[in-house]
Amino acid sequence: MFKKVSEFALVALAGLFSVAPALAQNSTIDSEHSTARLYLASSKDPSHNLNVGVARTSGMVKLNSGGSATPDFDFTIYPADKKLSLANSAAGSDEEKSDYTVIAFKSRRVVPMTADTYRVSGNLTLIYVQRVASYDPSESYSGPTYGPAVTSSQTQQATFEFRRATPSGNSANAEWIASSTISAEDFPELLTAVASTVWPVFVADEKCATPSDVGTEDYSGPACTGERIDVAARKDLTCDTPLTVGEDFSGEVCTQVAPSVTTEDQAQTLSAERRHQNTDPNYLVANEVQIRLDLLTTDSSAAASVASGQ
């Protein structure tokens, strides 16, 4: 009897030791320095793309101390002049939708490619605002009249390839480079939203102070400092400043050196003959969106998750 009780106690004790805490590190994506470059591109020549904006990115990267574990990525892309609320985070809540374009991704499947490279598939949710325009072709016509804003939400599957740019390890302070190409055939609303959204200039570490001349005629607003992150230079143009600059100087002189990427709506402004023949070498109609991420993460917490040793 004593022997059976002892064996049972040993088994129970072994079971307790087999349930060991595995530290999971949740690293926060630093929205002050993490960027998402949004490109319009054509599948006919993806190298000739147009960087229409640099957006801000926030979210979480969940790491695990286990060597065989893969990270999870949840992030949200939004205009650089906005502050993202928790309701519009990577969870993509439908209860409180923003009045500006938001692109949220939540990973569902992560496949390791190399030691620091992962193919990440998941749900890409777009929240975007549309304003219906009405036209009154009368003598007093002064332009379209826009109705109230209508917020819509669409979700499609997307795949990103993530590469850790810093040395591998369990540290949550890291830099991740990622990219994805989404076809307009699979997600037409995304191309429309990216092309129509006005993406403000991204300013990192922006600090504003009110000058002492408030209330005077010379006051022009708060004085701000920070690092400006501009869109990539256009590949279809080369611009040069004239050798001599006089009173009639109107800016750089630009020459087209490659086909321009344009949206379908913009392409419709071309002549009917060129559109019908589809032979104009100066335009490539965009039919896909390229997203390129540069994410800087910081350690936010270390949470213990209980893993069974069975």
N, C-alpha and C positions, 0 to 999 in steps of 0.2 A: 504493500500500500504506500509506504513512504517513498519507494522508488518511483511509482507512477506519479505521485505528487511532485517529486523533484523534476522528473522529465517534463511535466506540464509547465512548471515554473520556468525551466530553461527555454522552452519553446516560446512562451509569452514574452520573456525577456529579450529573446532574439528578435521577436516581432517588433518590440519597441525600438530597438536599435536600427532596424531596417527602415524605419520611417524617419528619414533625416531631412532637416530643413535645407533647401537649395535656395541660395540667395539670388533673387531676381532684381536686376538694376533697371529702374525706369529712368531713362535719360530724356530730358526735355529738349526739344528743338528750339534753339535760340532765335526767336522771330526778329530780333534786332539785326541779326547778321546772316540769316538763312534766306536764300533767294530761290525763286522759280522763274526761269526764263521761258516765255511762251512764244512759240514760233508758228507761223503759217507756212506750209510747205506743199509742194506738189510731188506726187508719187512718180511723176515723169522724171523729175530731177530733184531728189530730196536735199542735195547739197546747196541748191539755190533756195534758201529760206529767208523769211523776214521775221526778225525779232520784234514783235509788236508791243512787248511789255516785260518789265521785271517786277514780279509780285513778291509779296511777303509770305513766309511759310512758318507755321507753328505746328506743334503736335508732340508726339512721344515716340521713342524707340525703346522697345523692351528687350533687354539683354538678359542672358542667363549664364550663370557661372559654369554650367556644364559645358565641356568642350564640344560635345556633339549637338548642343542646342542651337537653334537658329533664331535670329532676332525677328521681332514683329514691328511693322511700321504703320503708324497712323499719323497722317498729316493733313493740313488744310492750307490751301493757297487762296490768297485774297489781296485786294488792292493795297499798295504800300502805305497809303495814308489812313487806313482803317485800323481800328483796334478790335480784335476778334473776341467775342464773348464765348463763354463756355457752351451756350446753347447752339452756337454755330461752329463747334469744334469738329474734329474728325468723325465724331459720331453721326453728324449730318441730321440733327434733330429736325423734325417736321413741325414741331410745336411753335417754334419761334424762328421764322426765316428772316434773313437779312434783306436790306434794300440795296444790296450791291452783289456783284458776282462772287461766288464762293465755290471752290473746287476741293472736295474732300475725298481722301483715299483711306480705306481700311483694309489692311492685308488679310487674306484668307489662307493663302498657301505660299510657303517660302521654300524654294529649292536651292541648296548650295551648289554653286558652280565651281568656285575655287575656295581657298581659305578665307578670302575677304570679299567674295563676290556672290550675290544672291539674285535669283530670278523670283520676283515677288508678284503674285497675282492677287487681285482683290476687287472690291467694289469702288468705283469712281463715281461720286455723286456730284452733280452740278446743280447749284442753286443760282438762278439768274433772273434778272428783272427785264421785262419787256414793256414798252410803252407803244400802244397802237397809235399810228399817225393817220389823221384824216386830212383830205385835201379838198379845198373849195375853189375850183377853177373859175373864180369871178374876177371882176375888174379890181376889186379891193384885195385880191389874193396877195399875201405877204409871206407865205411859207406854210408848211404843214402845222397842224394843231395836234398836240399829243394828249391822249387821254390819261387816265390814272394808271399808275404802275401796277403790273400784274407779275407776281412772283411765281415762278415755276421750278419744279425739281425733277431731275432725271437721273437715273442710275444705270450704269453699264459696267461690264467687266473690263478691266485693264491690267496690263502687265508692265512693271518697271524692272529695270536691271540696276541693282544697287552695288556700289563698290566702296569699300571702306578706304579712304585716302590716307588715314593715319595708321600707324602700326597696330596690328591686331592685339587683342587682349580684352580683359573684362572692364577696363575703364570706360565710363560713360561719356567722358570728354573726348569727342571724336569728330571727324569730318566725313560725311557721306556724300558721294556723287551718284546721281541717279538720272535715268532718262527713260522716256517712253514715247512712242509714236502711235497716235490714235486716229484711225481712218474716219473721215466724215461719213462714209457709208455705214459704219458701225455706230457712230455717235454724232449725228449731224448737229444737234443742239450745242455741242461743245465748240465746234468750229464757229458757229454763229455767235456764241457768247464771247469767245476769245477775240474774234475779229471786231465786234461792235463795242466792246467795253473800252472805256478810256482808262488806261493804266497809268496812274500818277508816277512821278519819278520816285525811285527808291532812295531814301536818304538814311544811311546807317548812323547810329549814335547822334541823332539829331537833338540839339538842345536850343531852346528859344528863350530869349530874355526880352523884357519890355524896355525900350530905351527911355531916356529921360525927357524926350521931347514930345511925350504924349499930350494930345490936345492942341498942338501947334500945327501950323500949315505944313511944316516939314515932316510930320509924322507919316510914315508909310507902312506901319505895322511892326510886329516884333522882329528882332534881329535873330536869325537862326544860323547855327553852324552844324556841320556834319559831313560825312563822306557820301558823295553822290555816286550812285551806281547806274550807269546809263545802259540803254539797249545796245546790242552789238551793232557795229557799223554795217550799213547795207552793202551787200555783195554785188548788187546790180549797178552801182554807181561809183565813179571815181571823181572826187572833187578837188579842185586846186584853187588857190588864191591868186588872182592876177598879179603880175610882177609890179605893176604900177597901180597904186590906189589913189584915186582922186575924189572930187566932190560927187561924182556920179557913181561911186562904188556902191553896188547893191548886194554884195555877198560873193560867196564862192561860185565858181563855174563848175557845174557837174555834167559829166558825160556818161551815158549809159554804156556799160561794158558787158552786161549779161542780162538774160531775161528777168523781168520783174515778176514777183509773186503777187497775185491779186486775188481777191475773192470773186465768187461768181457774179455777185451784184455789180462789182466794179467792172468786171469784164464785159457786162452787158452795155456799158457805155461806149465800147468800141464800135466801129462801123459794122453794119449788118453784113456786109460782104466779107469782112475778115472773120467774123464769127462763124459765118456759114462755111467758109473754106477751111477754117481752123488751121491756118498756116502762118499766123502772125508770130514770128520768132521772138518778139519783144515781151510777151506775156506768158506766164505759167499760172493757170487757175489753181488756187489752193484747194486741196481735197484731203488734207490731213493736218493734225495739230501735233507739234513736237513740244514736249515738256522736259526741261533740263533743270535738275535740282542741285543745289549746293547747300547742304545742311550741316550746321554746326550744332553739336549737342553738348549739354552739360548735365552732370549728375544731379538728379532731383530727389531720389530716394532709393533705399535698399529694402525691398520687401521680402519677407520669408514666405516661400510657397512650399507646402508639404507635398513631397513626392513619394509614392509607394514604391517599395523595393521589390515588388513581386516580379 
